[in-house]
Amino acid sequence: MRIATFLPHVGVFGGVRRYIELGNAWVDAGHEVTLYHPDGSPPGWLPCRARVRPLADAAAEASDVAWCSDAHTWGAFRDHRAGRHVCYVVLERDPLLAAALADDAVLLAANSTPLRRRLEQLARRPVIDGAGGIDVARFHPPAPRPAARATPLRVLVNGRRSRPKKGTDLVLAALRGLDGRVPEFETVLVDTPGPRDPDPRIGARTPPRTRWVLGATQDELAALYRDADVFVAAERKAGWCNGALEAMASGCAVACTTSGTTDFARDRETALVVPFRHPWFVRRAVARLLRDPALRARLGAAGPAEAARWRWELLAARLLDGIAAARTAAEVRAAGA
């Protein structure tokens, strides 16, 4: 199959990983994949086995199926000749959704079960199941598993303060209230700022014993997960929370909100799920994990098996299978006529 994917850039941020990883999985399965983005340069931070071309080339080429999740490349995506065009919705209240719903010839996919169900209500037709995404070859527990760590414990947090929906400042507020009330811990904030993003350290109100890791490579990021005792995610309006699943795959105990995590985070089984996105509730969950080594160990041991269910290669196959059963709005109307 000839598969085309459309991206606004190939940087570390903005959901780019999903398309690079899916492209790799499709190539490994024997498909021909082309990744189109404005300047056509290959990504430098993650291996990419797809053919990478400038966005302008898409108009002169054709594919069997084309995928897009971004308003900036929507025009080129729709002008590209393809047997099927799929809008892969990856965010709640995605600004792209209105255009996709208004386009009778576009299929819909969603990257989480709650988002898929919402889209099905809006579109009044089935939406392709696109939930998943994890590289368990990169994100995995340390081998052998280390003995229980003496304090300070390590709490890993997404440091992207330029994106309020990531919840970094909310998590920091929760952690500031824990000092002296739980075993001693170090907060590690990890971020790779975009070219227009401010330095996330400026103005950050951090707990004692905080360090920042900026611009980590993928191997360094995986090592940070393996070295952490607790990972905290407090996102809102997320489709799929990569960080929480990457931490879980790495054997790290996770405390998270429900945003982007409900497919894999089951309270007290694979994670501690925070019922309300508020510092008090986040603080309570993190305190439980820091005080209870047995709970940390149990959740950490459950994470890798859960993560394995959401591997990229499984998702890549499910997405292509879903196209066969999916119907556009125009096809639904024609069937009912």
N, C-alpha and C positions, 0 to 999 in steps of 0.2 A: 504494500500500500504506500502511496505517496502522501506524506503528512506535512502540512505547513503550520508553523506556529508564529504568532506575531507578538512582538514585545516593544516597549518604548525605549529600552536600553538593556544592557546585560550586566549591570552593576549588582552589588550584593543585596540591595534593598528592593522593596516593591514587588515581592512575590515572584522574582525572576527564577529563583531556585526551582520552583515547581515545573517550569517549562524546560529548563535544562535537564533536570532529572528525568522527566517524562520522555524527552527526546532521546536521552541515552538509553532508556529502557526500550523504547520503540526500535531504535537502531539495533540493539542487542537481539530483539525478536525478529529481525530481518526486514524491517520497513525502511523506506527512504524518507528521511526527515530533513526539512529545511527550516531554519530559524531566521526569520526576517526581523531586522530592527534598523533604526535610521542609518547608522554609519557602517553596519555590516562587519564590525570587528568582532573577533571571538572573545568570549568571556575569559578574564585572566585569573579568576579566583576559584573556579570549579571546572573540572574536566568536561568538555562538551564534544560529543561524538557526532552531533548533527552537522550538516552543512550550514554555514552561516553566511547570509547574504544581506546586502543593503535593502532597505525597505522598498526603494524604488524599483528593484528587480521583480517584485512580486506581481506587478501588473502584466508582465510578459511571460509569466510561468503559470503552471497549472498543477493541481494536486487532487487527490481523492477526498481529503478532508482537511479543513483549515480550522484552527483554534485561535481564539482571541479573548483576552480578559481586560482590555485596556481601551479607553476612549480615544487616546492619542493615535492609535493605529487602526481604529475601527474603519475608517474610509478605505485604507489600503487593503484591509482584510476583506471587506465586502466587494472591492473591485477585483480581487484575486479570483481567478477561475477555479472553482472547486466543486466536487460532487456534493459535498455537504459543508456547510458553515456552522460552527458551534461556538456560541458565546459561553465561556466557562466562567461562571460567576463565583468570585472568591472572597467577596466582602458583603456584609450586611449593608443594605441601603447603598449599594454600588451605583455611582452615577451613570454607569454604562447600561444599567438594567432597563431604563426607560426606552432607550434606542433598541435594545434587543427585543423587548416585548412588542414594540411597534413594527418590527420587521417580520413579516409573515414567513420568510424563507430561512430563518435562522433557528437551529436547535438550541436547547438550553441544557447546561450542565451546572452542577453546584458542588463545592468542595467540602460540604459537611451535611449531615442528615437534617439538622434543623433548617439550614438554608435551603436545601432541596425541597423540603415540605412547604416552606413559605412560598418558594417560586412556583410550585405546582398549584397552590391556591391562587396565585396571581395570574398565572398563565392558563390555568384550567386544562392542563395536559401534563403527561409525565415528563419529568426532568431526569437527565442522565445522572446516575450516581457517581460523583467524582470525589467522594470522601477518601482521604488517605494521603500518604506521602512520608516515607522515612527511609533513609539509607542505613540499614543495620550493619553493613560492613564498616561504615565509618563511625556510627554512633552505637557503641556497645559498652558493656560493663568492663572494668579492669579485670585482667586475668593474670594471676589469681586474684580473687577478691581480697582487699586488704582487711586487716583486723580493724575493730572499732577505733576511730580516731580519738585521741585526746583533744581537749579544747585547745585553741578555738576551733569550733566547727566552721564550715564554710557554707554560706548562703549565696547562691548565684541568682542574679537578676538581669533582665534585659535593660541595658542602660540607655535606650533610645528615648531621651526626654523630649526630643523635637517632635515626637508623635504622641500626643496626649492619650490617644486610645490604647497605647501600650501599657499605660498604668504605672510607669516607673516611679513617678513622684508619689503616687498612692502607696506603692510598696515601701518606699523609703520612709514615709510617714508611719506606716505600720511597724517597721523595724526599729525606728527611733524610740518607740515606746516599749521596747523589749529589753533594753540594756539594763543589766543588774537583776532582771527577773527570770532569766533563763541561763543555761550554761553559756559561757563566753563564746561569741561567734564573730567571724569576719564576713563582711559583705563584699562580694565581688561583682562589679557592674561591667558588663561586656557590651560593646557597641562598635559598629563600623559606620561612622557618620557619612552621609552622602556629601557630594561636593558643595551643596548649598546649605548644609546643616550647620548650626552653631556647635561649638565645643560643648558636649553634654555636661562637662564638669562645672561649667560656669553657672553659678547660682544654685547648684544642687545642695540640698540639705540632707547630708548623709549621716548615718549612725557612726559611732566610734568604730575604729578598725575597719575602714573602708578602703578598697583599692579599685582602680579602674583598669580595664584592659581594652584598648582601642585598636581596631584594625587587625584583629586576630585572624590568622589563616584558618582554613577549615580544620586542619589537623590540630591547631592550637585550641580552637573552639571545642572540638571533641574531647581534648584532654581536660579542658576546664569542666565540662560536664562530668567526666569520670572522677574528677578530684573534688566535686562538690558533694555536700551532705544533703542539701535541700535546694530545690529550685522553686522560685515563686513567680507565678504569672497572674496578672490582674488585668487582662485585656477587656476591651469592650468592642462590640461591632466587628469581631473577628470572624472570618470564615473558618480557618484552620490554624490552630496555634502551634506553629512549628516547634518553638522552644520547649513547650511542655512535653511534647512527644519525644523530642531529641533527648531531653533530660531523662525521661522515663526509660527510653531505650538504653541509656547509659548506666542504668542502675541507681539513679538518683531519686530520692523521695521528692514528690511534687505536691505543692499546694497551689491551687489554681481556681479562678472563677470559671463559670460555665461557658464563657464566650470562646468558641472555637475548640472546645475540649470534650464536648458531651459524647462524641463517638468513642473515645478511649479512656476518659477519666471517670471512673466510678467510685463514689465516695467510700473511703475506708477499705476499698478493694485494690484499686490501682493508684489512687491519689487521695488527698484530702481536698474535697471540693468546697469552695467558699460560697455560701448561699447568697450573700449580698456583696456587691462590689463596694466595700467601705473599709477604711483602715482598721477598724475595730475587729471585723470578721477575719480579715487577712492576718492580723496580729495574732488572733486566737489560734488559727490553723498553724501558723509558723511556730508559735510557742509549743503547741502539742508535739510537733515534729522534733524540735530542739530538745525537749525534755524527755522524750521517749525513744531511746535507741532501738528498742524492739520494734516499735511502729515504723521507724525509718527503715530498718532492715527488711521488714515484711513488705512494705510498699516498694522499696528498691528492688527486691527480688521478683516482685510481680510485674514490674514494668517491662523488661525486655520481651517476655512472651506476648504481652499485649501489643507492644510496638511491632512485633514481627507480622501481625495480621494486616498491617497498613503499609507494607513495603511498596516502593515505587513500581516494581515490575508487576505486582498484583493489580495495582491501580491502573497502570498503562493498559493491561489486557482488558480490565473491566470497562474502561472508557470506550475502547473500540467495540467491545461487545454491545455496549449500550447504544451506540449509534444505529445498530441494526433494528432496534425496537423503537427508537425515538421517532417522533413525528413533529414536523413544523406546524405552526398555526394554520397555514394554508392547507396542509394535508389533513389536519383534524377537521377543518370545515368541509373539505371535499368528501371525506368519509361520511360525514353526517348529512350531506345533501341528498 
